[in-house]
Amino acid sequence: MFKVFISQSVYDRIISTEEERTISGRSNLYKLLKQQPIQILTEKDTERYKLHPENVLKNPSSLYILNITHTEALTIQRTYGVMCVSGDSPNISPLIDVNDIHIAKEQEKLGRGWDTVLDSVKKLPSNALLLTDRYLFAFKRSNAGDGIANIKDILGELLPKQFLGGNYHVTIVFDNMAKDENYSFDEIVWLLEEVKLQLNRDYPITMEVIGITPDCSIYNKLHNRMIISNYYLVEASHKLAAFNKDKGTARQMLIPMALFTESSLNGNSTPPLDAIEHTLSTLRRFSKSLTSLPESAHSTYLYAVNGKRMDKCLSIRNRLVK
């Protein structure tokens, strides 16, 4: 859940300065502070974050505006994959969407494929990813959309080069009944584990795979094809298996979005953050229900972690869902 953690001295300075301005002249930061939940930090609270910066991962999708130097803030951001800025001159522009829309066309090149599509969001900090597309593995042919190859390209672009916050989390949700007849669930799990190893990141990655069926309670709520991280989402109008290298596999819109838009901060539209929270809240409720489900309900999905098939899932591990 998105929240702003801000040092008291920084908050007081921003509010007093901004409220001397006309309403139309107030900054996006001021508008965000007035719209989103905030937690004001005492000097001792801020000092604790300086001494134990790993604590930012207790709220991994939040914005931290701390009374620390730019260097300290950037180190926290790069190390733990959270948005952390110095209170000296806080810049939240990376969280404001730039209206970057891509139109893929079947068998036609689109720049560098996923590399091009993800340009506007891949520099945002990240500590977890969730990919949901019921038909992600519907085809095994490259020109029709090979899900494994597309996941490799997506993860290759979006996984950070550095992460010291323990395990980076990746969760993939798809329809196990709609996969290509030449795929088994176990093969998909094994291939994804191979992809993870091929990425050559120097930090551990927890790879969760959930193959739902139409009888699963969340099936009808996961229609949209999305890539979700803690500060952005990417929506595909048709399928995430969008490319064969740099050529489109279907005509569709691919839209990467940061958390907010200028319009949403002005109260005139819905922020992309709402779409993220809608999907995550669905998975959160499902995860919390798992320990109380009757045994028969666990047959409505298949579950694997780090290449190992599990009898059932007792909780989704991805920190975005916690």
Disulfide bonds with the S-S distance in Angstrom:
none
